[in-house]
Amino acid sequence: MSSLECSFVAMVKCARPYFELSATKEILEEIMPQINPWSSEVYMIGQLTMFLPVALPSEFAEHGHKLWFDELMDLWDTCYSAPCGANDLIVLFSGLAKRNPGAIDWSPYAPKMFSKFLNSLHLPVSYKDMHVKSKHSGLDVKYLASWIVWSINPDGVILKHLQCFLDAIESYLHSANSGRENWENKTPESYKLRDEDITKFVEMLLSPTLQAVYNRSGSDISIALQNLATLRPAIVIPPLIERLRNSLTSLTEPHKVTVGMATVASIARPLLRGSEAGYPEGPTHVVPLLLAVLPGLDPNDIKKTLVSLHFILIYAWMVPFVDCSSAPEHWNDLTEEELLTCESTAQFEDFVLVFLDRLFVLIESSVLENVRLDTKDLEVFRSKTDAIMETAVSSASTAILMQSSPKIFKEALRKFKSFATESTFETNVSGSMVGVLLRVFARVDAEATLCAFLPQLCEELQDLLSDEALKDDNPSRDILYRLVLLGYVVECDGSAMLKYVPHILPVLDRALKLSNKTAQTRACEVLANILQYFSLIDVKEWRSSPKDYAEAPEKWLPVREWGKGSPLKEVSLKWHIPSVEEAKCVQMLIDRYLKPAIEKLRTWSAGEITMEHQDLLRTLSIINASLSIESLVPATTLPFSTGVKHVVTVDGENVRCALVRLMTAVQARMLADKSDDTKCFEALIQIWDRILIGRGTRVAAYEAKLRTLSALERAMDGRGSDPNHGYSNMYVRILVADAARIADESRAEMTCEAGITDTAVTVLNALFELSGILKGGDGEESHERHKGALFILMAPRNSPLINKQDWESLRELWPALLRLELLMGDQIHRQLPTINTRLVISEAAVEACKPLLSQSQLTDPSFTQWRRLELAMQMVTSCSSLQTHYTVEVAKLCLELLIHEDITVRRSSLRLMHFILRQCKPKLKKVMVDPYELAGCERPKKRTPGYREDLEWAVWSQDKFPLDDSEWDKPILRNSESGGRQSTSEFCLTNIAVTKIYSEGRVKILYVPDRELAHLTLFHVATTLEPSQRFAAEVASAALRAPRYWTRPRQSQLYRDVLQLIKAGTRSALFNKHVASTLKPSQHFAAEVASAALRAPRYWTRPRQSQLY
């Protein structure tokens, strides 16, 4: 379903609790008569499922499920092999069982339910090499599981059938076969499950689930194991841990290792909760498991490495890495399991250091060495695998270091500094991974990390950045590597970086003068990161507990908070918001670097000085880097959206406004003198992007972050917690912090609702000038400009400008596209959907929705090219609408193109002719009648499925064949939904006498705005003999020359519409002529005409139909 349909469905579901008690009866009276289980249109059962309220309290059962349950269960049982909306019925039954527990005794229905469940799985059953396959779609497993769970009661009947069901499917799962509100109804005491029922349920499901763990079919068993472990961790977790330990010692089954780690990671939350979840031994396994998976960080097995990092990530975010081995000295109420867990935490420091050693091995194995000098500066060698590995390393190391105590972090920082500074890595892969790790250390503890790295880096760079090095086109690896480290280490809390600014400025002054492009990029990244983190609004830390880790275990015991969530009132997130000192520092940096660049470009754009390519690119890069101060540069005419009161300006003027005026002049100078400088134009486009859109969260990045957050929520699910402990259904603190960060970043997307500013209009005009124009020009330059304009028209992908629902714009745009000398027709064809001609029904809107192409445009000589003609027909076809009819000119053009040589043109013409004829179909007048009065019987008090007396008037019978006009004009059933299997509607639609509304030759079938052309209709075109023959021949020829692309329903409908528009005499002559012919197309045409005639609608007059027969 589309997003709009989903919104409507969600709205109905939210409104159901507020329906009146009589709503159920009204819904049944409206929908039940329309249900026909043997019809292909079974959507009415879905409507019933959507609207029926299933959560009425038990005291109102007479107004609720008792009105429909027996009937729908009978329908479920009767239509065993028919597509009667079985999936919708199971949704309804599942909702009733869940929202009204105990209202229905499901035990008598268990055999038929489980039988249908088994049949819906489409298991590969065969007998004597004969495979039995079901032709119907299966039931939604989610609702099957919901019904099973909520229908279990202490009598054991459902559990017995569930056991048989699982025994039947268990062999197919082998690897070799490849929260609600208080108004909801409460479960009755007699229907509540006992502990032994839950235990038996888990034990039954555990065996087939463990059997399916190593199945390679792609199904996610981890979710099932997580839910089972939440119910009974003491039963589920031990076999999983045992399997993981056995697989870790195996050298020949790597698949079992990765699957074992994935399954144990999925049950992390129940395992960590320990005694609260009923499994006190759980936390004692954590440290041994973490140490056991470290060998999985293998540079030769990327998949195992990623799974191992995911395993460590999940546990690290819920376990504070604090040495609690001294806890018995401060706590005298520790249990035996807590004592064992506290003793094992002494190995946390060893785990962190060994983890870093493993990461260092990964980094050293990822070194990229260039064997050719001409590819030294290229970054295309960074593969997707390297990017994924870098992200995984960053996430896992962030979780571990953020959760580490100050003592463990200090040792880890010492070890990492030794590794990062003793060697010099290449900067594309291994050096980038070192920088990512350095950023993690800086984000966790900015003070300690800056003190350890920044002074030494600045001192080394000052020595390396000599005058000769600034002019060197191939700078040394030492310079590039240290610039990478400097760029990453400044990505930390800006308040901690303030005192190091005097150390950074001399280095940055010289680094920005480097002549090598790669070195320039690294230096600009340093400037951009400094400005960004001085002005950043972000969460400072997101540990699993807001308590001070340095005070554990003396004042609080971390092992008792493993796997527990934090109430929202106790999350206590600390945010970094730019201070006055940081804003002053940013202003100083802007005056130091941005103002000279602006002045230099201003004099160059005025023609006072000249600039070489390298100098221009450096200046543009500095301006681009200076635009990283999002929160300190407000929009030009929009209110503050960040809450930061400090503002950074250029000579008292808004930075965006000043740069827009400058870059407009710079672009004009570049187009005039440096039109072939692609690198500088790319930098210019990046500046326009930063000015117009900023560095806010893009839609793709925003959705990616939401998906990541959802994945972490599933992995750290806290359901099943004991409400007495106060942590029921609470999120881990990291999830709350991530959600808060995403919500804050998404506010940047809300500014577009305030409208477009003058500054934005200027930028858009500049970008359009860069991309191209729609008319004029010759040669390669014109070709590229045309392509640029077309790229603008076909973007954005989800809603391109070329199908904008503005008829005034399209009237100018589409003819201009047709006149292009260089046409990208194949790409434009896919961007022309059908567009509504009006959103509000009015006469003015009808006038505004006239055809896009006039007669003069259609007869233009440029249209003779097939490609242009294809595009023109696609445009005309896209204008189809029931609100505005095609004109006679379009109909005549369609007739002529039915026999065109181009198959694409014929295809569009056939489709367009079908639309025209559907618009010409005469409308019948219908009236509402009482079906029981027509049938001559009384209205039944109870719905009776099947054949009934009230249906006889609508059923055809040979005895009732009409012999005169009066019998022919008797009411006939106009909509089949009125008489359903269960009952007949209270009123139904019938037509009035056809002799009063239809007379041949008097139907105006086209909308013609010109009075002089009012007499010219398609009917008149087809009245004379010659045009009729030509028309029939064109339709038959076009249909038979390419039958593959014309569906049979559309073909039959077209012939039926043609018959309505041709006089009887002419039709007989045509029909006889083609019947007598021996040619295959003529015979085919006659056969289709006869077939359409036999299916002719009932609203023809009786003499006309008799004449046809």
N, C-alpha and C positions, 0 to 999 in steps of 0.2 A: 504494500500500500504506500501511497505518497504520504508526505509529512502532514498534509492537510487532512487526509482521511484518518491518519493515526490520531491527529488532534481531536477530530470529531468522535472517534471511538473512545478515546480517553475521557472526553467530556461526558459522554453518555454513562460510562462506568462510574464517574464521580457523582453523577446526578441520580443514579438508581436508588441510593438510600433515602432520597427525599421524595420518591414517587408516592402518590396516594395509594391507599389499600385497594382501591378499585382498578389500579393501573394494570394489574396482572390480567384481569378479565378483559379489559379493553384491548390489551395487546394481543391476547389470544383470539379475540373476535376479528381483529384486523389481519393477522398474519396466518392463522391456522388454515383458513380456506384457500390460501395461496400455495400451500405446501403440496407438492406432487413429487413423491420419491422416485418416480420413474422418468422424470424429466431431467434433461441435462442442466437446467437452471435450478440449482439447489441452494441458491444464495439466501432464500427466505428463511431457511433454518438458521443460517448465520445471523440474520436479523433478529430472529427469536432469541437466540443465545445472547445477543448483545443487549437487548432491552429487558428481558425478563429479570425481575428482582429475585435473587435467590437467598438473600440474607434477612428475610422477614423473621421476626421472632416466632417461636413455636406457638405462642398463643394466637397468632394470626395465620396459622397454617391453612385454614379454610380459604383464605384469600390469597394464598401463595402457591406452594408447590403441589398441593392436593388438587388444584384445578388442571394441572397439565402433566403430572409425573406419569400416571398410568398410560396416557395416550402416547407420550413420547417414548416411553419404554416399550410399548407395543410396536411403535414405528421402528425402534432400534432392533427389536427382535424379528420383525417381519422382513425388513429390507436387509437381509444378511449379505447378499452379494451385489446389491445395487448401490450406485454412488449417491446415496440419499442424504449426504451431509453428515456422515457418521462422525467425522472429526468435530463438527460443531456440537453434536449431541454429547460427545465425551467431555467437551469443554463445559457444557451446561451441567452434566452430572458431577464433574469434578468440582465445579464451583458450589453446587448444592451440598456436596459432602464436606467441603472445607468451611463454608460460611454457615452451615447449619448442622454441626455435628450432632448425631443422635436423632435427627428428625426422621431419617429413613433407616430402616433395618435392611442393610444391603446384603445380608447373608443369603436370602433366597435368589438374589440376582447374580451371585458370585460365579456360578458355573458359566452362564452365558457371557458375562463380562470378560472373564479370563480367556474364554475360548476366542472371543473377538480380539483380545489383546494379542494372543499367540498368532492368530491369522494375520494381523496387521503388521507383524514383524517381517513378513515375506522371507522366511527362512528358506535356504536353498534345498528344498525337498525333492528327491528324485526316486523313481521306481523303474527298474529295468531300463536304465538310460533315458528315461522320460522325465524331463524336468518340469515341475509344476510351478508356474509363475502366476501371481495375482495381477490382474489388470487394474486394480484400484489402488489409490494412494494409501499409505499407511496412516495410522493415527499418531498424533503428536505425543511422543514419549513423555514429555514434561507433564501433560495432563493425566496420562496413564499413571505415572508415579504418584501424582498428587491424589488421585482417586484412591489408589491402593493404601496410601499412608493414612488418609483421613477416614477410610471406611473400616479400618482395623478396630475391633472391639474385643473385650475379654472372652467372648465365647469361642474364639479360635478358628472360626470357619474361614475367614479371609486369610488368616495365616496358613491354614492347611492348603488352600488353593494356591497361595503364593509359593509355597514350598514345591508343589507340583509344577507350577509354571517355571520356577527357576531350575528345577531338575531337567525340564524339557529343553531349555535353551543353554544350559551350562556348557555343553560340549561345543557349541558354536562360538563360544567366547575364547577358546584356546588359541594361543598364539600361532599354532600351526594352521589354523583356519583363517588365518588372518582376521517491618513491624507495623502493625495496625492500631487503629484508635479504639477507645473503650466501648464504642457503641456496637461493636460486633458481638454476635451471639457467643455465649460461653458454652463450653463443652459440659454436658450433664455429668454428674458424678459417676453414674453407672456406665458411662461411655468412655471415661478416661482410662488410658492405658496404664497397666501396672508396670513396675520395673521389670518383672520377668517377661512381659510382652515385648517391651523394647529390646531386652537382651536377646530374646528369641528372634526378633525381627532382624537385628544386626547380625546375628550368627548365620541366619539363612542367606542374607545378602553378601556376607563377607566371602564365602567360598567362591561363588561365580565371579565376584569382583576381583579377587586375587588371581583367579584364572585368566582374567582379561587384562591384567597389568602389562604383560609383555606382548600383547596383541599389537601388530603394526598397522591396524586398519585406520588409525588416525583418531579414533574416539578418545576423548579426554576422561580417563578413569580417575584422575587426581581429584576431581570435584566430588565424585561419589565417595572416595576414600576420606576426603575431608569431612563430608557430612556424617559418615559412619563414625569417624573418630570423634566427632563432636558429641555424638550420642553415647558411645561406649569406648573411650580411649584405651581402657585396660584390655579390651578384646582386640582392637584393630591395630594399635601401634606396635606391640611386640613382634608379630610376624613380619611387619614391614621393616623394622630395624634389623631383624635377623637376616632377612633377604638382602638388605643393603650391605651388611657386614660380609656375608658370603660372597657377594658379587665383587666387592672391593679386593678380595684376595684372588679373584680369577683373572687370568691374562688372556683368555680366549673368547670372552663374552662381553665386549664393550657395551653392547646395547643394554644389557641388564644393569650395568653400572649407572648409566645415565638415567634409565627408568627408575632405578632404585632411589637415586638422589632426588628425582622429581617427585616421587610419591612421598618420601619422608619430608620434603620441603612443604608439601601440601598439608601435612598434618602438624605443622610447627606450632600453631596456636594451641590446639588441645594438648600437645605434648608439654609445652612450657607452663601451662596453668597448673600442672601438678595435682595436688590434693584437691584443689577447687573443682577440677574436672573429674575427680574420682580415679586419678592415676598418679599417685604421689611419686612413683619412681621415674616419671617423665623427665624432670629437669636433670637427673643424674646422667642422662645419656647425651646431654648437649655438648659438653666440652669434648668427650671422646669422639663424637660424630664430627665435630668441626675439625679436629686434628686428623681424623681418618680421611676426610675428603680433600685435604691439601694436595696429595699426590695427583689429584685430578686436574690440577693446573698444569697441563702438559702442552707445550708449544707445538707438538706434533699431532695433537688431536683437538681441533678447534671446538668441535661440538661438546666434547667432554669438559673442556675448559669453560665454555659458556654456561653449561649446566652446573658446574661446580661453583662458579661465581654467583649464579642465581641462588643456589643453596645457601651459600655463606651470607648473601644479601638478606634473604628472608629472616634467618635466625639473628643476624647482627642487629637489625632494626628493633628487635624485641628483647634483646639481652644486653644490659649494660656490661661492658668489659671492665669490670672492677674486681680487683683481688679481694675476695671476702674470706680468705683462709683464717684471718684473725677474728672472725665473727664470734666464735665461742667465748672469747674473752669479754665481749660486750653484750652478748645475748645469751640468756640462760634458759630460753624456752624453745630451743631448736629441736626439731624432730630428727630422727635418724636419717631420713632422706635429705633434709636440709643440711645436716652436717656433711654428708658425702658431697653434696653439690658445692658447698662452700670450700671444701678441700680441693675440689677439681678446678675451682676458679683460679687457683695459683698458677695454672698453666696458660692463663689468658695472655700473659706477656710473651711467652714462648710462641703461642699461636700467631700473634700479631707479627712478630719478627720473622717467623718462618713464612707467613703469608707474603710479607714484603720480599723475602728472598725468592719466592716463586714468581712474583711479579717481575723482579729484576731479570730472572731467566727469560720470561716472556718478552721483555723489552729488548734484551740483547739478541734474541733470536729473530726480532722483527727489524733489524737494521737493514736499511735499503742503501745499497751501494750502486752508484752510477758508473757504468763502464765507458760512456761516451760523454765528451765535454759538451756537445751540442744539446744534450738533454739534461744538463745539470740543474737548470733553473725551472724545469717543468715539474708540476705537482700532479700530473696525471697518473702517476704510479701508485697513488694512494687508493687501494682497493676498497670495496665495500666491506670485505671481511675485516680489514684494518680498522675501519670506522666503527664497526659493531664491537670489535674487541676493545677499542679505546673507551667506548661508552660503558661497556660491562665492567672494565677495570675501574673506571671512575665511580660508578655506582656502588660497587662492592667496597672499594677503599673508603668512600665517603661514609658508608654505614659503619664500618669498623672503627675508623678514626673518630667519627662524631660520637660514638658510644664508648670510647676508651677513656679511662681515668687519666688525670694529668700526668701521673707517673709513667703509664704505658705510652702515652702520646710523646712524652719527652724522649723515651728510648727509641721510639719509631722515627721521630724527627732526626735524631742523631744518626741513625742507620741510613735513612734516606739521603741526608746531606752528604754523607760519605760516598754514596753511590752516584749521586747526581753531579757532584763537582770533581770527582776524580777522573771521569771519562768525558769525552766529547762525542756526542751522537749526531747523526744526520737529523735534519729538522723535519722531514716529511712524515716519518712513521715513528721510529723509536724516540727521537727527540721530542716529538709531540706528545707521546705517552708519558715521558718524564715530566713535561710541562703540565700535563693534566694532573698527575699525582701531586706536583708542587702546588697547583691551584687548590686541590683538596686539603692539603696541609694548611694553606693560607686561609681558607674559608673556615676551618675548624678552630684554629688559634692564630689569629693574625699577628699578634704581638711576638710570639715565640718564632714564628716562621720568618717574618720580616727581619727580625734581629739576626737569625741564623744565615739568611741568604742575601738580603738586599745590599748591605755595605760591601760585601765581598764582590758581588756581581758588578756594582757600580765602579768599584776600584779596578777590576779587571777590564771592563769595557773602556774606561778612560785610557788605559794603557794600550788597548788594541786599536782604538779609533784614532789612529794617527792621520796626518794629512795625506800620506800615500794610500792608506786604507780607504779614505773617503773617495778617492778617485779610481780605485781599483774596480774593474768590471767583474772580477771574480773574487769576492771577499772570502776570507778564510772561514773554515767551518767553525772556528772558535767564536768569531763574531756572531755568526748566525745563531749558533746554539745558545749563546748567552743572551742574545736578544729575545729568543723564544722563552727562556727562563724568566727574564725580566718581565715580559708581557704577561706571563701566567702568575707570577708571584704578586703582582699588583692587583689581582682580582680578589680583593679581600675587603674587610671593613675599612671604609675611608677614614674613620676617626683614628685608626691605628697607623695609617699611612702618612698622616700629616707631617709628623716629625722627620720623615725620610724624604720629603720633597726636595730639600736643598741638595741631597745626594743624587737625586734622579735628574734634576734640571740640566747640569753640565753634560751628562751622558746623552740626554734626549736632544740637546742642542746640536751635538755633533752627529748623532745617529740619523737625524732627519735630513742630513746633507749627503748621505751615502748615495752613490751614483747607481749601484746595482738595484734592479727592480725588486728582487726578492728581499734584499736587505731593507729597501725603502718600505716595503709592505710590513715587515716585522717591526720597524721603528714606528710606523703609523699605528700598528696594533697596540704598541705600548702606550702611546698617547691616548688612543681611543679607550683602552681599558682603564687608565687612570681617571679620565673624565667620567666614564660610565659609573665606576664604583664610588666616586665621590658624590654622584647625584642619584645613586640607586636607592630604590625603596624595596626592601627585601627582608625576609626573616633571618635573624642572625644565627640561630641554632635550632635544631629540631631533634633533640635527643628523645629517647623513649620516656624520660622522666624529667620534669623541670627542676628537680632537686640538684644540689651541688654534689658532683661526683667526688670531689675532694674530701667530703665529710663522711663518706661511706668506708667501712661498715660501722663506724662509731655511732653516728646519729641516725642512720637508716640502713636497712638491709636490702640491697638490690635484688637478691635472689628471690625475695618474696614478691617482687613486682615484674618478674619475667612473664612476658606474654600478656600483660594486663593493659587495658586501655586507660585513657585519661578522660574524666568528665570535662565537658567544654569549659566549665567555670574554673577548672584547675589546669588548663593547658598552659596558660601564661606565656604566650609567644612574645618574644622580644624582637622589635623591628628596627632596622636601620633607616633613619630618615635624615636627609642632608641637614647638617647643622650650619650655623652662621659661619664658623671657621671653614668648613668644607666649601660653602658657596663662595667665600672670598678667595679661596685657593683656586677654585674653578675659574673665577673671573680673572685672576692673575694669569692662569694658563691660556685663557682665550685672548687676553691682551698680548701675551708673549708670542703665540703661534698663529692664531687665526687672523688678527688684525694685519700683521705684515703680509700674510698671504692674500687677504682681501685687497689691500692697497696695491700689491704687485699685479694682481689680475685686473684691477681697475685701470691702471696705467697702460697695461697691455691691450685691453679691449678698446681703449681710446686711441690706440695706434702710436703711443709715445715711445714704447720700447718694443723689442723683439724677444721672443722666448723660444728656446729650443724644445723639442719633444720631451726630453728628459726633465727639464726644469718645469714645464707645464704640467706634466703628469705628477711630479712631486708636489706641486702647489695644490692641485686638485685633490690629491690623496690626503694632504693635511687638512683641507677644508672638510672632507668627508669624515675624517677621524674626529674633528672638533664637534661634529653634530651628534655625539654620543651623550650629550647632556639633556636627556629627554625631560626629566622632571623639573629642570631649572629654566627651560625655555617654553613658555606657554604658547598655545595656539594664538594666532593673530586676533581673531574675533570671538573666540570661544572662552567660556569660563574655565577656571582652574579645575582640572580633573584629578590631580594628585594630592592636593592639600598642602603642597610645599609653598611657603610664602616667599622664599628667596627667588630672585630672578637674575639671570645673567644676560647682559646686553653687549652690543658692539657700539661704542660711542653713544650710549643711551638709547639705542634703537633695538627693537626686537630682532633677534638673530635671524629668524626665518625671513622677515621682511627685507632685511638688508641683503641676505644672500639671494633672494629671488630677483631683486633688482640687478644685482651684480651678475648672476649666472645667466640672466637673459641676454645681457650685453656680451658676455663671454661666449655664449652659444652662437650668437650672430657672427662674432669674429672667427670662431672655429669653422663654421659652415662656409665662410668666405675664403679662409686661408689654409685650413687644416682639415679639409673634408675627408681625407684618407687616413687620418690618425685614429684608428679604431680604439686603441687603448685609452686615449684621452676621452673619447666619446663614451666609452664604458664607464669611466670614472665620473663623467658628467651625469650620466643616467643614474648612477648610484647616489649622487648628491641630490638630484631631483627626487629620488625615492625617499631619502631621509628627510627632505624638507616636507614633502607632501604627506607621507604615511608615517614616518618616524620608525623607531626601532621597536614598536609595540608588538604584541603577540599577533602573528599572522594566523589566518584561519586554519591552515594546515598544521602549524606548530601547536596551536591551541587544541585542536582535535587530537593530535598525537599525545599531548600531555594528559588530556582527559582519558585516553585509552590506557596510558601507563598508570594513571591513578586508579582506574577501574580494575586493572590487573592486580595491583597491589592490594586493593580492597578485597578481592576474591582470595588472594593468597593469605591475607592476614585476617580472615573473617573471624569475628568475635562472637558469633551466635553460640548459644548453649551455655553461656556463663551463668553461674549461680547468682540470681538477683540479690541474695542475702549479702554477697560480697560487694555490692555496689558497682559492679563493672559489667552489667548485662548489656550486651550489644553495643559496646563502646569501641571506638576506633583507636588504633595505636596513634600516638602523638605525631608521628611522621606523616600519617595520612591527613590529619587535621592541618598540619603546616602546609602540606602540598596543596590541599584544597584552598586554603587561604591565599597562598601565593598565586595560584591560577586565577582565582576570583579577582585579585588585585590587578594582575596583568591584563585580564580581559576588559577592564574598564577603558583601556585605550581604544577598544573597538566601538565603544558607545559614542564617541565624539562625532561619528559620521551622522548620527541622528539629528544633530543640531544644524545640519545644512552645509552647503559648500561655501567657502569663503572666497573673497576676491583674490587672495594669494593663491589658493588652490586652482582657481580658474586660470590665472597667469601661468602656473606650472603646467596645467593640462594643455594649454595652447602651445607652450614651448615643446612639450613632448610630442604633440601632434606635428609640429613643424619638423622635428627630428625624424619622424617616422615616414613621412611622405604625403603625397597629394593624390587626388582622384582623377585629375585630368591634365593633359598636356605633357610634352616631353618626348624625346626620342632616345634610343640607344640604351646602353647598360644602366646608366644613371636613372633613367625613367623607369626601367624595369624594377630596380631595387626600391624606388620610391613607391611604386604601385604595390609591391609586396609589403612594404611597411604599413601602408594604409589598410591593406586587406588583413594584416595581422591584428591591427587595432579593431577592425570590425568584427573579427572572429574571437575576440577576447572580451570579458573573461569566459572561461570554458563553460561554466554552469549557466550563464545568462549573457550570451554575446550581444554586442550592439546591433548586429545585423538583423536580429529578430526583436528589436525593441518594439513594444506595443504603443507606437506613436505613429499614426498614419501620415501625419504631415511630414515627419522625418523620412519615413519609408518611401513616400511618393517621390522625394528627391534622390534618395539613396539608391533604390533598386534600379531605376533607369540609368543612373550613372554607372553602376556596376556592369550593366549590359553593354555600355559603350566603351568599356576598357579595351585597349588593344591587346593587353596581356591578361588573360582571364584564368583564374584558378578555380575552374568550375567544379571540379570534384570535391574540393574542400567546402565550397560555398553551398553545394547541394545539401550537405548534411546539417546546415545551420538554418534551414528555412522551415520551421514548424508552422502548423496552422495557428493563426492568430485571431482572437475575437475581434470582430469589427466594432463592438461597443460594449461598454461595461454598464451603462445606464441606457435603458430603452427610451429613446426620444427621436423626434423627427430630425433634429439637428445632427444627431449621431448617424442617422441613416445617410444623410447627405455627405457626411464626412467620410463614410466608408465606401466611396465609389472606387471602381477599379483603379489600380495603380498605373496601368499602361493604357494610353489612349490609342485611337485607331491610327494616328500618324506615327506613333512610336512602334506599333506592331508592323506597319508596312515599311519601316526603315530598312534600307538595303543592308545595313550592318547585321540585321537579324538573319540573313541568309546563311551565316555560318552555323553549322550544326551545334557547336558548343554553346553559342549564344542562345540558339533556339531552345536547347535543352534547359538552360538556366531560366529563360523566360517562361517556359511551360511549368517549371518547378515553382516559380514565383506565383504564377496565376493559380496553380493548384493549391498553393499554401493559403490563398485567400478564401478558400471555401468556408461558407458559414450559412447556417439556416436563417440568420438574421438579414443578410443582404444577398440578393440573387445575382447571378451572373447576367451580364447584358447579352444582347443578341450578337454583338461583335465577337464576344468570347465564344459563343456557341458555334458561330459560323467558322471561326478559326479552328475550333476543335474538330468540326466535321472535315475540314480540309486536311488536317494533320493525322487523321485516323489511318490514312494510307501512305504516310510519310516513310521514306526509306530508312530513317534512323529508328532503331528499335526503342531507344530511350524516349524519343519524342512520342512514338506510338504508345508506349507504356503510360506516359503522363497524360496523353490525350484520352486514353481509355478510362483512366481514373477520373479525369476531369469531366468526361461525358457522363459517367455514373453520377457524379455530384450534381451535374446540371439536371439530369432526369429526375433525381431524387427531389431537387428543389421544385420541379414542375409537377410533382405528384399532387393530384387534387385532394383536398382535405375533406373528410367525411364528417358529417354531423352525428354526434352520438348522444344518447340519452341514458339516464339511469332508470332501471326498472327493478321491480321486485321479482326475483327468480321464482319464488314460491307461488306467487300469483300467476305467473305464466305457466308453471307446471301444474297448477290446480291442486296443490296439496298444502297442508299446514306446516308451519315452521316447527321443526323438532326442538325439544327442550334439551337434548343431549346430542353432542357430535357423534356421528356414526361413520367410521371409515369405510371406504369401498363404494360399491354401486348403491345408488339411492333413487327414490322416485322423483326427487326434485331435480335430477340431472337429465331426465328423459327428453325434455324439450331442447336441450343443447346437444344431444347425441344424434348423429346421422343414422337414418334408417331408410331402407328401400321403400318401405310402406309410406314414408313421408315425403317422397320425391315431389317437388312442386310442379304442378301441371298448368298453373295460370299465374298471372302477375300478382294477384292478391296473395297467393301462397308464397310466391317468390319474395314478396316484400315483408314477410313476417320477421320479427326480430331474430337476430342471430347473435351468438356470443362473440364479443369483440376482443376480449382478453381472456386467455386461458387460465390466468391466475385466479379468476373469480370463482371457478368451481374446482376445488381441490379435493384431495383424498379424504380429508377429515370432514369438511362441511362446505356449504356454499355461502358466499358473502351475503351480507344483508341486502346489498344492492349491487348490480353489475351493469356494465356498459353494453348497449346494443345500438345498432345503427337505425336511423329512420328509413322510410321507404326510399329505395335507390332511384325510383322513377321521378322523385321530387327533387333530387339533388344532382343528378347526373344526366346529361344529354350529350351525345357524341358530337364533337366539333365545336363545343361552346366553352371549352376550358382554356383560360389564358394561363400559359405555363411559364412565362418568363417575365421578369421585372424589367420594363423598358422605360427609362426616365424621359427619353425624347418622344414627344407626341407624334412627330413625323414618322417615327419608326414603330409606333405602337401596333400597327397592323402586321408587322413582320415578326412572326414567332416561329419557333421550331415546328409547331404543328402545321403552319401554312407552308413552310419549306417542304414538308413531307407529304403534302396533299396531291400534288401533280405526280404523274406517273414517273417521269424521268428523275426528278429529285428523290422520289421514294426509292426507286431502284438503286440509285447511287448511294443513298443513305444506308440501305440494307446491305449493299455490297461492301461499303466501307467498313461497317460494323463487323460483318462476317469475316472480311479479309483481315482486318486488324486483329480480331479475336483469334483467328485460326493460324495466323502466321507466327504467333508467339504465345502459345497456350500455357507455357510453363509459369509465366509470371502473373497470370490472371487466375485468381482462385475461382472455383466453381460456384460458390454462392454469389459472388459478385457478377459472374457471367450470366447466371440464371436470372438474377435480379435485373440486369441490364436488358436482356431480351424481353422480360415481362414489362418493363417500363416502355420499351419501344413499341410493343403491341398496343399499349394504351394510347399512344400518340399517333397512330396511323389508322386511317379510315378502314372500315371493314372490307370494302371492295378492293382497295389497293392492297390490303394485307392478303386477301385471298389470291389476287393475281401473283403477288410476290411468292406466296407460299407454294402455289401450284407450279410456278416456274422452277423453283428450286427443287421441288419434289421430282419433277420430270427430268431434271439434269442428272447426268451420270458422273459429274465431277465430285470428288470427295468434299471440297469446301461447301458446295451447294447442298449436298446431302447432309453434311454436318449442320449447316445453318437451318435446314428444314427440321431436322431432329430437335435442335434446341428450341426453335419456335414452337413446335408441337409440345415439347416438355413444358415450356413456360405457359402455354395456353391451358394445359391441363391443371396447372397450379394457379390459374388466374384467380384473382380475388373475388369474393362473393358480391362485392358491390357493383359488378357489371350488371347491365340490364339483361333480363332473361332472353329476349330475342337476339341480342348481340352474342351472348354465349352460345345459344343454340346454333346460330349461323357459323360461329367458329368451329363447333364440333362437326 
